[in-house]
Amino acid sequence: MSTLKEIEAAILTLPPNEFQQLMQWFFDLDYQPWDEQIEKDIADGRLGDLAQEAISELEAGHFREI
């Protein structure tokens, strides 16, 4: 196994497209547990009230473009 310093040095030598692929992989890895928790909360019905509140606010015109 490589040391952190060796990994860092190797990352710095990556071509831009491979660096972007690595960044995307880290991003996906970082958010995976959060995504799984959201899916579980949806399946358990924990977000239904929040979703309905958001829909009601939208239908009432209480929103702004971002």
C-alpha positions as CSV (number, residue, x, y, z in Angstrom):
1,M,0.0,0.0,0.0
2,S,1.2,3.5,-0.8
3,T,1.7,6.2,1.8
4,L,-0.4,9.4,1.8
5,K,2.5,11.4,0.5
6,E,2.9,8.9,-2.4
7,I,-0.8,9.1,-3.2
8,E,-0.7,12.9,-3.1
9,A,2.3,13.0,-5.4
10,A,0.6,10.6,-7.8
11,I,-2.6,12.7,-7.9
12,L,-0.6,15.8,-8.9
13,T,0.7,13.9,-12.0
14,L,-2.8,13.0,-13.2
15,P,-4.0,14.4,-16.5
16,P,-6.9,16.9,-16.1
17,N,-9.6,14.5,-17.2
18,E,-8.4,11.8,-14.8
19,F,-8.1,14.3,-12.0
20,Q,-11.8,15.3,-12.7
21,Q,-12.8,11.6,-12.6
22,L,-11.0,11.2,-9.3
23,M,-12.7,14.3,-7.9
24,Q,-16.1,13.0,-9.0
25,W,-15.3,9.6,-7.4
26,F,-14.5,11.3,-4.1
27,F,-17.6,13.4,-4.3
28,D,-19.8,10.3,-4.9
29,L,-18.0,8.4,-2.1
30,D,-18.5,11.3,0.3
31,Y,-22.2,11.7,-0.4
32,Q,-23.1,8.0,-0.5
33,P,-24.0,7.6,3.2
34,W,-26.1,10.8,3.1
35,D,-27.9,9.6,-0.1
36,E,-28.7,6.3,1.6
37,Q,-30.1,8.1,4.7
38,I,-32.3,10.3,2.5
39,E,-33.6,7.2,0.7
40,K,-34.3,5.5,4.0
41,D,-36.1,8.5,5.4
42,I,-38.2,8.7,2.2
43,A,-39.1,5.0,2.4
44,D,-40.0,5.4,6.1
45,G,-42.3,8.4,5.3
46,R,-40.3,10.9,7.3
47,L,-40.2,13.5,4.5
48,G,-43.8,13.5,3.4
49,D,-44.9,16.4,5.6
50,L,-41.9,18.5,4.5
51,A,-42.6,17.7,0.8
52,Q,-46.3,18.7,1.2
53,E,-45.4,21.9,2.9
54,A,-43.0,22.8,0.1
55,I,-45.7,22.0,-2.5
56,S,-48.2,24.2,-0.7
57,E,-45.7,27.1,-0.5
58,L,-45.0,26.7,-4.2
59,E,-48.7,26.6,-5.1
60,A,-49.3,29.7,-3.0
61,G,-46.6,31.6,-4.9
62,H,-44.2,31.8,-1.9
63,F,-41.0,31.1,-3.7
64,R,-38.2,33.0,-5.5
65,E,-36.0,32.1,-8.5
66,I,-32.5,31.1,-7.7
